Amino acid sequence: MLLYLILGFLSLLDGSHAAPPRIPLHPLAQSNLTSPSLPVCVPISEWWQSTIYYSDCLVAWDDLHNDRAQVLQELYAFYTTTSGFEPPPSPTTRNWKLPTSKTIRTCTLEIRMIRDFHYHELPLRQRPHEEYVEPSIFPPAGVSTWNSILQDAKHVMESCVRKGQPGFMANGFARTAEQEWTPVGVFLWATGSEIEEKYREDIENVVQVESNATAVTA
């Protein structure tokens, strides 16, 4: 029953803006929240220009894990502040406003909706060798857990940051069995890089309040 309520909530998100196509939702098991995507290491200029160290990212990961230790397994509707959309109250999920980040020296671990980015900023492909996907087609919200998000951050650290590269994964319930990309972005990039500085200001302006729970800090 919980899964059907979650999927019903996601169907409301489909109608929240005109860009995403109306695709039937795929009923994934609750225990498998993470999409079948793989870490994407990013060799584009905006993401480089600065050094990123694995040891700094590990401390950032530990700090964020400790911050969320009491809510790791709870279901959240993560949503972007840039679309003007806020998920409706739900008996099965709490709302979490993004973006949020944790910075330790050379490393910034950032959780941000894929939809926030411009076309040229993310190497988004549904399959290898296909054209890039426009970030604006992604929904403004998606259901996941902090535990799932942090697991994906670890995957990016091991696959990309260990090689000295920034990277990201897409997280959340997949919308169909075939769609690999889901709307919650998990990013690790170098502090002081062009893209980190570009998006830093709106993180500082986020006031985090859960709509059907107590206020929490970002």
Biotite code that builds the C-alpha atoms (Angstrom):
import biotite.structure as struc

atoms = struc.array([
    struc.Atom([0.000, 0.000, 0.000], chain_id="A", res_id=1, res_name="MET", atom_name="CA", element="C"),
    struc.Atom([2.848, 2.380, 0.856], chain_id="A", res_id=2, res_name="LEU", atom_name="CA", element="C"),
    struc.Atom([4.344, 1.934, -2.594], chain_id="A", res_id=3, res_name="LEU", atom_name="CA", element="C"),
    struc.Atom([1.048, 2.733, -4.327], chain_id="A", res_id=4, res_name="TYR", atom_name="CA", element="C"),
    struc.Atom([0.684, 5.901, -2.240], chain_id="A", res_id=5, res_name="LEU", atom_name="CA", element="C"),
    struc.Atom([4.195, 6.939, -3.270], chain_id="A", res_id=6, res_name="ILE", atom_name="CA", element="C"),
    struc.Atom([3.468, 6.264, -6.909], chain_id="A", res_id=7, res_name="LEU", atom_name="CA", element="C"),
    struc.Atom([0.217, 8.176, -6.607], chain_id="A", res_id=8, res_name="GLY", atom_name="CA", element="C"),
    struc.Atom([2.173, 11.126, -5.230], chain_id="A", res_id=9, res_name="PHE", atom_name="CA", element="C"),
    struc.Atom([4.595, 10.936, -8.143], chain_id="A", res_id=10, res_name="LEU", atom_name="CA", element="C"),
    struc.Atom([1.707, 10.970, -10.589], chain_id="A", res_id=11, res_name="SER", atom_name="CA", element="C"),
    struc.Atom([0.725, 14.358, -9.123], chain_id="A", res_id=12, res_name="LEU", atom_name="CA", element="C"),
    struc.Atom([4.200, 15.606, -9.966], chain_id="A", res_id=13, res_name="LEU", atom_name="CA", element="C"),
    struc.Atom([3.619, 14.730, -13.626], chain_id="A", res_id=14, res_name="ASP", atom_name="CA", element="C"),
    struc.Atom([1.008, 17.439, -13.861], chain_id="A", res_id=15, res_name="GLY", atom_name="CA", element="C"),
    struc.Atom([2.963, 20.110, -12.014], chain_id="A", res_id=16, res_name="SER", atom_name="CA", element="C"),
    struc.Atom([4.598, 21.547, -15.140], chain_id="A", res_id=17, res_name="HIS", atom_name="CA", element="C"),
    struc.Atom([4.249, 21.119, -18.870], chain_id="A", res_id=18, res_name="ALA", atom_name="CA", element="C"),
    struc.Atom([7.725, 19.966, -19.841], chain_id="A", res_id=19, res_name="ALA", atom_name="CA", element="C"),
    struc.Atom([7.877, 16.269, -18.815], chain_id="A", res_id=20, res_name="PRO", atom_name="CA", element="C"),
    struc.Atom([5.982, 13.808, -21.040], chain_id="A", res_id=21, res_name="PRO", atom_name="CA", element="C"),
    struc.Atom([3.202, 11.905, -19.313], chain_id="A", res_id=22, res_name="ARG", atom_name="CA", element="C"),
    struc.Atom([4.857, 8.499, -18.931], chain_id="A", res_id=23, res_name="ILE", atom_name="CA", element="C"),
    struc.Atom([3.285, 5.712, -16.840], chain_id="A", res_id=24, res_name="PRO", atom_name="CA", element="C"),
    struc.Atom([5.122, 5.116, -13.584], chain_id="A", res_id=25, res_name="LEU", atom_name="CA", element="C"),
    struc.Atom([6.979, 1.871, -13.045], chain_id="A", res_id=26, res_name="HIS", atom_name="CA", element="C"),
    struc.Atom([6.301, 0.260, -9.626], chain_id="A", res_id=27, res_name="PRO", atom_name="CA", element="C"),
    struc.Atom([9.809, -0.285, -8.237], chain_id="A", res_id=28, res_name="LEU", atom_name="CA", element="C"),
    struc.Atom([10.260, -2.019, -4.898], chain_id="A", res_id=29, res_name="ALA", atom_name="CA", element="C"),
    struc.Atom([10.716, 0.417, -2.030], chain_id="A", res_id=30, res_name="GLN", atom_name="CA", element="C"),
    struc.Atom([14.029, -1.208, -1.111], chain_id="A", res_id=31, res_name="SER", atom_name="CA", element="C"),
    struc.Atom([15.470, -0.259, -4.518], chain_id="A", res_id=32, res_name="ASN", atom_name="CA", element="C"),
    struc.Atom([15.079, 3.504, -4.567], chain_id="A", res_id=33, res_name="LEU", atom_name="CA", element="C"),
    struc.Atom([18.208, 4.223, -6.552], chain_id="A", res_id=34, res_name="THR", atom_name="CA", element="C"),
    struc.Atom([17.963, 4.399, -10.333], chain_id="A", res_id=35, res_name="SER", atom_name="CA", element="C"),
    struc.Atom([19.979, 1.926, -12.436], chain_id="A", res_id=36, res_name="PRO", atom_name="CA", element="C"),
    struc.Atom([22.243, 4.755, -13.587], chain_id="A", res_id=37, res_name="SER", atom_name="CA", element="C"),
    struc.Atom([26.009, 4.647, -13.087], chain_id="A", res_id=38, res_name="LEU", atom_name="CA", element="C"),
    struc.Atom([28.327, 7.372, -11.794], chain_id="A", res_id=39, res_name="PRO", atom_name="CA", element="C"),
    struc.Atom([29.200, 9.908, -14.492], chain_id="A", res_id=40, res_name="VAL", atom_name="CA", element="C"),
    struc.Atom([32.683, 11.437, -14.250], chain_id="A", res_id=41, res_name="CYS", atom_name="CA", element="C"),
    struc.Atom([32.619, 14.904, -15.794], chain_id="A", res_id=42, res_name="VAL", atom_name="CA", element="C"),
    struc.Atom([35.531, 16.118, -17.960], chain_id="A", res_id=43, res_name="PRO", atom_name="CA", element="C"),
    struc.Atom([34.009, 19.506, -18.846], chain_id="A", res_id=44, res_name="ILE", atom_name="CA", element="C"),
    struc.Atom([35.760, 22.782, -18.121], chain_id="A", res_id=45, res_name="SER", atom_name="CA", element="C"),
    struc.Atom([33.229, 24.275, -15.681], chain_id="A", res_id=46, res_name="GLU", atom_name="CA", element="C"),
    struc.Atom([33.723, 21.306, -13.358], chain_id="A", res_id=47, res_name="TRP", atom_name="CA", element="C"),
    struc.Atom([37.523, 21.370, -13.341], chain_id="A", res_id=48, res_name="TRP", atom_name="CA", element="C"),
    struc.Atom([39.741, 24.441, -12.784], chain_id="A", res_id=49, res_name="GLN", atom_name="CA", element="C"),
    struc.Atom([40.302, 23.308, -9.185], chain_id="A", res_id=50, res_name="SER", atom_name="CA", element="C"),
    struc.Atom([41.624, 20.236, -7.391], chain_id="A", res_id=51, res_name="THR", atom_name="CA", element="C"),
    struc.Atom([39.270, 17.805, -5.637], chain_id="A", res_id=52, res_name="ILE", atom_name="CA", element="C"),
    struc.Atom([40.611, 15.383, -3.026], chain_id="A", res_id=53, res_name="TYR", atom_name="CA", element="C"),
    struc.Atom([38.987, 12.096, -2.016], chain_id="A", res_id=54, res_name="TYR", atom_name="CA", element="C"),
    struc.Atom([39.918, 12.637, 1.642], chain_id="A", res_id=55, res_name="SER", atom_name="CA", element="C"),
    struc.Atom([37.983, 15.929, 1.724], chain_id="A", res_id=56, res_name="ASP", atom_name="CA", element="C"),
    struc.Atom([34.941, 14.334, 0.078], chain_id="A", res_id=57, res_name="CYS", atom_name="CA", element="C"),
    struc.Atom([35.015, 11.527, 2.629], chain_id="A", res_id=58, res_name="LEU", atom_name="CA", element="C"),
    struc.Atom([34.835, 14.058, 5.475], chain_id="A", res_id=59, res_name="VAL", atom_name="CA", element="C"),
    struc.Atom([31.981, 15.902, 3.701], chain_id="A", res_id=60, res_name="ALA", atom_name="CA", element="C"),
    struc.Atom([30.160, 12.576, 3.280], chain_id="A", res_id=61, res_name="TRP", atom_name="CA", element="C"),
    struc.Atom([30.639, 11.685, 6.953], chain_id="A", res_id=62, res_name="ASP", atom_name="CA", element="C"),
    struc.Atom([29.395, 15.104, 8.063], chain_id="A", res_id=63, res_name="ASP", atom_name="CA", element="C"),
    struc.Atom([26.256, 14.905, 5.909], chain_id="A", res_id=64, res_name="LEU", atom_name="CA", element="C"),
    struc.Atom([25.624, 11.323, 7.048], chain_id="A", res_id=65, res_name="HIS", atom_name="CA", element="C"),
    struc.Atom([25.865, 12.422, 10.680], chain_id="A", res_id=66, res_name="ASN", atom_name="CA", element="C"),
    struc.Atom([23.562, 15.396, 10.028], chain_id="A", res_id=67, res_name="ASP", atom_name="CA", element="C"),
    struc.Atom([20.885, 13.078, 8.587], chain_id="A", res_id=68, res_name="ARG", atom_name="CA", element="C"),
    struc.Atom([21.476, 10.092, 10.889], chain_id="A", res_id=69, res_name="ALA", atom_name="CA", element="C"),
    struc.Atom([18.022, 10.316, 12.477], chain_id="A", res_id=70, res_name="GLN", atom_name="CA", element="C"),
    struc.Atom([16.142, 10.367, 9.152], chain_id="A", res_id=71, res_name="VAL", atom_name="CA", element="C"),
    struc.Atom([18.224, 8.155, 6.831], chain_id="A", res_id=72, res_name="LEU", atom_name="CA", element="C"),
    struc.Atom([15.430, 5.682, 6.075], chain_id="A", res_id=73, res_name="GLN", atom_name="CA", element="C"),
    struc.Atom([12.511, 8.110, 5.898], chain_id="A", res_id=74, res_name="GLU", atom_name="CA", element="C"),
    struc.Atom([10.872, 8.769, 2.537], chain_id="A", res_id=75, res_name="LEU", atom_name="CA", element="C"),
    struc.Atom([11.194, 12.341, 1.338], chain_id="A", res_id=76, res_name="TYR", atom_name="CA", element="C"),
    struc.Atom([9.767, 14.240, -1.593], chain_id="A", res_id=77, res_name="ALA", atom_name="CA", element="C"),
    struc.Atom([12.838, 16.204, -2.663], chain_id="A", res_id=78, res_name="PHE", atom_name="CA", element="C"),
    struc.Atom([12.005, 19.255, -4.748], chain_id="A", res_id=79, res_name="TYR", atom_name="CA", element="C"),
    struc.Atom([13.682, 22.238, -6.394], chain_id="A", res_id=80, res_name="THR", atom_name="CA", element="C"),
    struc.Atom([13.211, 25.794, -5.199], chain_id="A", res_id=81, res_name="THR", atom_name="CA", element="C"),
    struc.Atom([13.598, 27.200, -8.727], chain_id="A", res_id=82, res_name="THR", atom_name="CA", element="C"),
    struc.Atom([10.336, 25.949, -10.264], chain_id="A", res_id=83, res_name="SER", atom_name="CA", element="C"),
    struc.Atom([7.833, 27.514, -7.869], chain_id="A", res_id=84, res_name="GLY", atom_name="CA", element="C"),
    struc.Atom([6.413, 24.028, -7.263], chain_id="A", res_id=85, res_name="PHE", atom_name="CA", element="C"),
    struc.Atom([5.992, 22.533, -3.783], chain_id="A", res_id=86, res_name="GLU", atom_name="CA", element="C"),
    struc.Atom([4.843, 18.918, -3.319], chain_id="A", res_id=87, res_name="PRO", atom_name="CA", element="C"),
    struc.Atom([1.392, 18.547, -1.741], chain_id="A", res_id=88, res_name="PRO", atom_name="CA", element="C"),
    struc.Atom([1.184, 17.176, 1.820], chain_id="A", res_id=89, res_name="PRO", atom_name="CA", element="C"),
    struc.Atom([1.381, 13.389, 1.957], chain_id="A", res_id=90, res_name="SER", atom_name="CA", element="C"),
    struc.Atom([0.854, 10.841, 4.761], chain_id="A", res_id=91, res_name="PRO", atom_name="CA", element="C"),
    struc.Atom([3.808, 8.760, 3.504], chain_id="A", res_id=92, res_name="THR", atom_name="CA", element="C"),
    struc.Atom([6.511, 11.330, 2.729], chain_id="A", res_id=93, res_name="THR", atom_name="CA", element="C"),
    struc.Atom([7.985, 14.532, 4.118], chain_id="A", res_id=94, res_name="ARG", atom_name="CA", element="C"),
    struc.Atom([9.103, 17.371, 1.875], chain_id="A", res_id=95, res_name="ASN", atom_name="CA", element="C"),
    struc.Atom([12.740, 18.410, 1.568], chain_id="A", res_id=96, res_name="TRP", atom_name="CA", element="C"),
    struc.Atom([13.631, 21.592, -0.274], chain_id="A", res_id=97, res_name="LYS", atom_name="CA", element="C"),
    struc.Atom([16.764, 21.461, -2.413], chain_id="A", res_id=98, res_name="LEU", atom_name="CA", element="C"),
    struc.Atom([19.510, 22.381, -3.057], chain_id="A", res_id=99, res_name="PRO", atom_name="CA", element="C"),
    struc.Atom([21.633, 21.495, -0.046], chain_id="A", res_id=100, res_name="THR", atom_name="CA", element="C"),
    struc.Atom([25.373, 20.930, 0.216], chain_id="A", res_id=101, res_name="SER", atom_name="CA", element="C"),
    struc.Atom([28.313, 20.119, 2.445], chain_id="A", res_id=102, res_name="LYS", atom_name="CA", element="C"),
    struc.Atom([31.732, 21.654, 1.707], chain_id="A", res_id=103, res_name="THR", atom_name="CA", element="C"),
    struc.Atom([35.026, 20.471, 3.186], chain_id="A", res_id=104, res_name="ILE", atom_name="CA", element="C"),
    struc.Atom([38.107, 22.228, 1.792], chain_id="A", res_id=105, res_name="ARG", atom_name="CA", element="C"),
    struc.Atom([38.503, 21.099, -1.871], chain_id="A", res_id=106, res_name="THR", atom_name="CA", element="C"),
    struc.Atom([35.262, 19.080, -2.048], chain_id="A", res_id=107, res_name="CYS", atom_name="CA", element="C"),
    struc.Atom([31.609, 20.120, -2.267], chain_id="A", res_id=108, res_name="THR", atom_name="CA", element="C"),
    struc.Atom([28.960, 17.405, -1.980], chain_id="A", res_id=109, res_name="LEU", atom_name="CA", element="C"),
    struc.Atom([25.749, 18.879, -3.365], chain_id="A", res_id=110, res_name="GLU", atom_name="CA", element="C"),
    struc.Atom([22.231, 17.493, -3.681], chain_id="A", res_id=111, res_name="ILE", atom_name="CA", element="C"),
    struc.Atom([20.268, 19.367, -6.340], chain_id="A", res_id=112, res_name="ARG", atom_name="CA", element="C"),
    struc.Atom([17.441, 18.545, -8.729], chain_id="A", res_id=113, res_name="MET", atom_name="CA", element="C"),
    struc.Atom([18.641, 17.710, -12.255], chain_id="A", res_id=114, res_name="ILE", atom_name="CA", element="C"),
    struc.Atom([16.040, 20.172, -13.529], chain_id="A", res_id=115, res_name="ARG", atom_name="CA", element="C"),
    struc.Atom([17.982, 23.136, -12.113], chain_id="A", res_id=116, res_name="ASP", atom_name="CA", element="C"),
    struc.Atom([20.756, 22.888, -14.722], chain_id="A", res_id=117, res_name="PHE", atom_name="CA", element="C"),
    struc.Atom([21.161, 24.185, -18.251], chain_id="A", res_id=118, res_name="HIS", atom_name="CA", element="C"),
    struc.Atom([21.582, 21.942, -21.275], chain_id="A", res_id=119, res_name="TYR", atom_name="CA", element="C"),
    struc.Atom([25.342, 22.325, -21.634], chain_id="A", res_id=120, res_name="HIS", atom_name="CA", element="C"),
    struc.Atom([26.187, 21.779, -17.957], chain_id="A", res_id=121, res_name="GLU", atom_name="CA", element="C"),
    struc.Atom([25.407, 18.062, -17.527], chain_id="A", res_id=122, res_name="LEU", atom_name="CA", element="C"),
    struc.Atom([26.404, 15.168, -19.816], chain_id="A", res_id=123, res_name="PRO", atom_name="CA", element="C"),
    struc.Atom([22.955, 13.570, -19.601], chain_id="A", res_id=124, res_name="LEU", atom_name="CA", element="C"),
    struc.Atom([22.281, 10.692, -21.963], chain_id="A", res_id=125, res_name="ARG", atom_name="CA", element="C"),
    struc.Atom([19.645, 7.984, -21.738], chain_id="A", res_id=126, res_name="GLN", atom_name="CA", element="C"),
    struc.Atom([22.036, 5.566, -23.464], chain_id="A", res_id=127, res_name="ARG", atom_name="CA", element="C"),
    struc.Atom([25.657, 5.752, -24.682], chain_id="A", res_id=128, res_name="PRO", atom_name="CA", element="C"),
    struc.Atom([26.193, 7.640, -27.941], chain_id="A", res_id=129, res_name="HIS", atom_name="CA", element="C"),
    struc.Atom([22.733, 9.253, -27.852], chain_id="A", res_id=130, res_name="GLU", atom_name="CA", element="C"),
    struc.Atom([22.171, 13.005, -27.871], chain_id="A", res_id=131, res_name="GLU", atom_name="CA", element="C"),
    struc.Atom([22.210, 14.844, -24.556], chain_id="A", res_id=132, res_name="TYR", atom_name="CA", element="C"),
    struc.Atom([18.919, 15.089, -22.664], chain_id="A", res_id=133, res_name="VAL", atom_name="CA", element="C"),
    struc.Atom([17.552, 18.531, -21.750], chain_id="A", res_id=134, res_name="GLU", atom_name="CA", element="C"),
    struc.Atom([17.476, 18.866, -17.911], chain_id="A", res_id=135, res_name="PRO", atom_name="CA", element="C"),
    struc.Atom([14.189, 20.800, -18.051], chain_id="A", res_id=136, res_name="SER", atom_name="CA", element="C"),
    struc.Atom([12.282, 17.624, -18.999], chain_id="A", res_id=137, res_name="ILE", atom_name="CA", element="C"),
    struc.Atom([12.878, 16.207, -15.526], chain_id="A", res_id=138, res_name="PHE", atom_name="CA", element="C"),
    struc.Atom([10.168, 16.628, -12.860], chain_id="A", res_id=139, res_name="PRO", atom_name="CA", element="C"),
    struc.Atom([10.588, 19.314, -10.188], chain_id="A", res_id=140, res_name="PRO", atom_name="CA", element="C"),
    struc.Atom([10.389, 16.714, -7.383], chain_id="A", res_id=141, res_name="ALA", atom_name="CA", element="C"),
    struc.Atom([11.225, 13.086, -6.704], chain_id="A", res_id=142, res_name="GLY", atom_name="CA", element="C"),
    struc.Atom([10.891, 10.565, -3.882], chain_id="A", res_id=143, res_name="VAL", atom_name="CA", element="C"),
    struc.Atom([13.968, 9.024, -2.253], chain_id="A", res_id=144, res_name="SER", atom_name="CA", element="C"),
    struc.Atom([15.742, 8.567, 1.102], chain_id="A", res_id=145, res_name="THR", atom_name="CA", element="C"),
    struc.Atom([18.877, 10.160, 2.489], chain_id="A", res_id=146, res_name="TRP", atom_name="CA", element="C"),
    struc.Atom([20.345, 6.676, 2.808], chain_id="A", res_id=147, res_name="ASN", atom_name="CA", element="C"),
    struc.Atom([19.934, 6.096, -0.937], chain_id="A", res_id=148, res_name="SER", atom_name="CA", element="C"),
    struc.Atom([21.367, 9.515, -1.792], chain_id="A", res_id=149, res_name="ILE", atom_name="CA", element="C"),
    struc.Atom([24.421, 8.959, 0.391], chain_id="A", res_id=150, res_name="LEU", atom_name="CA", element="C"),
    struc.Atom([25.000, 5.526, -1.150], chain_id="A", res_id=151, res_name="GLN", atom_name="CA", element="C"),
    struc.Atom([25.082, 7.161, -4.580], chain_id="A", res_id=152, res_name="ASP", atom_name="CA", element="C"),
    struc.Atom([27.501, 9.791, -3.304], chain_id="A", res_id=153, res_name="ALA", atom_name="CA", element="C"),
    struc.Atom([29.811, 6.982, -2.210], chain_id="A", res_id=154, res_name="LYS", atom_name="CA", element="C"),
    struc.Atom([29.605, 5.452, -5.713], chain_id="A", res_id=155, res_name="HIS", atom_name="CA", element="C"),
    struc.Atom([30.665, 8.770, -7.259], chain_id="A", res_id=156, res_name="VAL", atom_name="CA", element="C"),
    struc.Atom([33.523, 9.089, -4.786], chain_id="A", res_id=157, res_name="MET", atom_name="CA", element="C"),
    struc.Atom([34.859, 5.636, -5.609], chain_id="A", res_id=158, res_name="GLU", atom_name="CA", element="C"),
    struc.Atom([34.367, 5.869, -9.380], chain_id="A", res_id=159, res_name="SER", atom_name="CA", element="C"),
    struc.Atom([35.351, 9.492, -10.027], chain_id="A", res_id=160, res_name="CYS", atom_name="CA", element="C"),
    struc.Atom([36.880, 11.344, -7.092], chain_id="A", res_id=161, res_name="VAL", atom_name="CA", element="C"),
    struc.Atom([39.469, 8.632, -6.435], chain_id="A", res_id=162, res_name="ARG", atom_name="CA", element="C"),
    struc.Atom([40.741, 9.454, -9.937], chain_id="A", res_id=163, res_name="LYS", atom_name="CA", element="C"),
    struc.Atom([40.766, 13.175, -9.157], chain_id="A", res_id=164, res_name="GLY", atom_name="CA", element="C"),
    struc.Atom([37.599, 13.850, -11.170], chain_id="A", res_id=165, res_name="GLN", atom_name="CA", element="C"),
    struc.Atom([34.250, 15.381, -10.186], chain_id="A", res_id=166, res_name="PRO", atom_name="CA", element="C"),
    struc.Atom([31.079, 13.463, -11.024], chain_id="A", res_id=167, res_name="GLY", atom_name="CA", element="C"),
    struc.Atom([27.413, 12.828, -10.319], chain_id="A", res_id=168, res_name="PHE", atom_name="CA", element="C"),
    struc.Atom([24.580, 10.296, -10.216], chain_id="A", res_id=169, res_name="MET", atom_name="CA", element="C"),
    struc.Atom([20.809, 10.597, -10.629], chain_id="A", res_id=170, res_name="ALA", atom_name="CA", element="C"),
    struc.Atom([18.727, 9.279, -7.732], chain_id="A", res_id=171, res_name="ASN", atom_name="CA", element="C"),
    struc.Atom([15.080, 8.547, -6.869], chain_id="A", res_id=172, res_name="GLY", atom_name="CA", element="C"),
    struc.Atom([12.236, 6.362, -8.085], chain_id="A", res_id=173, res_name="PHE", atom_name="CA", element="C"),
    struc.Atom([12.548, 5.602, -11.801], chain_id="A", res_id=174, res_name="ALA", atom_name="CA", element="C"),
    struc.Atom([9.504, 6.659, -13.813], chain_id="A", res_id=175, res_name="ARG", atom_name="CA", element="C"),
    struc.Atom([9.553, 3.656, -16.173], chain_id="A", res_id=176, res_name="THR", atom_name="CA", element="C"),
    struc.Atom([11.467, 0.397, -16.424], chain_id="A", res_id=177, res_name="ALA", atom_name="CA", element="C"),
    struc.Atom([13.462, 1.810, -19.359], chain_id="A", res_id=178, res_name="GLU", atom_name="CA", element="C"),
    struc.Atom([14.221, 5.293, -18.061], chain_id="A", res_id=179, res_name="GLN", atom_name="CA", element="C"),
    struc.Atom([17.625, 5.314, -16.417], chain_id="A", res_id=180, res_name="GLU", atom_name="CA", element="C"),
    struc.Atom([17.650, 8.929, -15.261], chain_id="A", res_id=181, res_name="TRP", atom_name="CA", element="C"),
    struc.Atom([15.756, 10.045, -12.177], chain_id="A", res_id=182, res_name="THR", atom_name="CA", element="C"),
    struc.Atom([15.322, 13.596, -10.920], chain_id="A", res_id=183, res_name="PRO", atom_name="CA", element="C"),
    struc.Atom([17.468, 13.973, -7.770], chain_id="A", res_id=184, res_name="VAL", atom_name="CA", element="C"),
    struc.Atom([21.088, 14.805, -8.623], chain_id="A", res_id=185, res_name="GLY", atom_name="CA", element="C"),
    struc.Atom([23.971, 13.776, -6.349], chain_id="A", res_id=186, res_name="VAL", atom_name="CA", element="C"),
    struc.Atom([27.049, 15.865, -7.228], chain_id="A", res_id=187, res_name="PHE", atom_name="CA", element="C"),
    struc.Atom([30.652, 15.946, -6.080], chain_id="A", res_id=188, res_name="LEU", atom_name="CA", element="C"),
    struc.Atom([32.635, 18.845, -7.511], chain_id="A", res_id=189, res_name="TRP", atom_name="CA", element="C"),
    struc.Atom([35.648, 20.964, -6.652], chain_id="A", res_id=190, res_name="ALA", atom_name="CA", element="C"),
    struc.Atom([35.112, 23.877, -4.283], chain_id="A", res_id=191, res_name="THR", atom_name="CA", element="C"),
    struc.Atom([35.832, 27.090, -6.166], chain_id="A", res_id=192, res_name="GLY", atom_name="CA", element="C"),
    struc.Atom([35.186, 25.590, -9.593], chain_id="A", res_id=193, res_name="SER", atom_name="CA", element="C"),
    struc.Atom([33.021, 27.631, -11.937], chain_id="A", res_id=194, res_name="GLU", atom_name="CA", element="C"),
    struc.Atom([29.917, 25.486, -11.539], chain_id="A", res_id=195, res_name="ILE", atom_name="CA", element="C"),
    struc.Atom([30.198, 25.335, -7.725], chain_id="A", res_id=196, res_name="GLU", atom_name="CA", element="C"),
    struc.Atom([30.476, 29.104, -7.501], chain_id="A", res_id=197, res_name="GLU", atom_name="CA", element="C"),
    struc.Atom([27.618, 29.633, -9.960], chain_id="A", res_id=198, res_name="LYS", atom_name="CA", element="C"),
    struc.Atom([25.130, 27.669, -7.856], chain_id="A", res_id=199, res_name="TYR", atom_name="CA", element="C"),
    struc.Atom([26.436, 28.526, -4.384], chain_id="A", res_id=200, res_name="ARG", atom_name="CA", element="C"),
    struc.Atom([24.255, 31.600, -3.801], chain_id="A", res_id=201, res_name="GLU", atom_name="CA", element="C"),
    struc.Atom([20.880, 29.882, -4.082], chain_id="A", res_id=202, res_name="ASP", atom_name="CA", element="C"),
    struc.Atom([21.995, 27.232, -1.576], chain_id="A", res_id=203, res_name="ILE", atom_name="CA", element="C"),
    struc.Atom([22.757, 29.980, 0.923], chain_id="A", res_id=204, res_name="GLU", atom_name="CA", element="C"),
    struc.Atom([19.238, 31.374, 0.421], chain_id="A", res_id=205, res_name="ASN", atom_name="CA", element="C"),
    struc.Atom([17.342, 28.112, 1.079], chain_id="A", res_id=206, res_name="VAL", atom_name="CA", element="C"),
    struc.Atom([15.278, 28.093, 4.278], chain_id="A", res_id=207, res_name="VAL", atom_name="CA", element="C"),
    struc.Atom([14.547, 24.464, 5.074], chain_id="A", res_id=208, res_name="GLN", atom_name="CA", element="C"),
    struc.Atom([11.098, 23.687, 6.491], chain_id="A", res_id=209, res_name="VAL", atom_name="CA", element="C"),
    struc.Atom([9.314, 20.368, 6.141], chain_id="A", res_id=210, res_name="GLU", atom_name="CA", element="C"),
    struc.Atom([5.704, 21.039, 5.210], chain_id="A", res_id=211, res_name="SER", atom_name="CA", element="C"),
    struc.Atom([4.188, 18.267, 7.344], chain_id="A", res_id=212, res_name="ASN", atom_name="CA", element="C"),
    struc.Atom([6.851, 17.966, 10.015], chain_id="A", res_id=213, res_name="ALA", atom_name="CA", element="C"),
    struc.Atom([8.970, 20.154, 12.264], chain_id="A", res_id=214, res_name="THR", atom_name="CA", element="C"),
    struc.Atom([11.423, 22.701, 10.932], chain_id="A", res_id=215, res_name="ALA", atom_name="CA", element="C"),
    struc.Atom([14.899, 21.370, 10.208], chain_id="A", res_id=216, res_name="VAL", atom_name="CA", element="C"),
    struc.Atom([18.162, 22.899, 9.082], chain_id="A", res_id=217, res_name="THR", atom_name="CA", element="C"),
    struc.Atom([19.508, 22.387, 5.582], chain_id="A", res_id=218, res_name="ALA", atom_name="CA", element="C"),
])
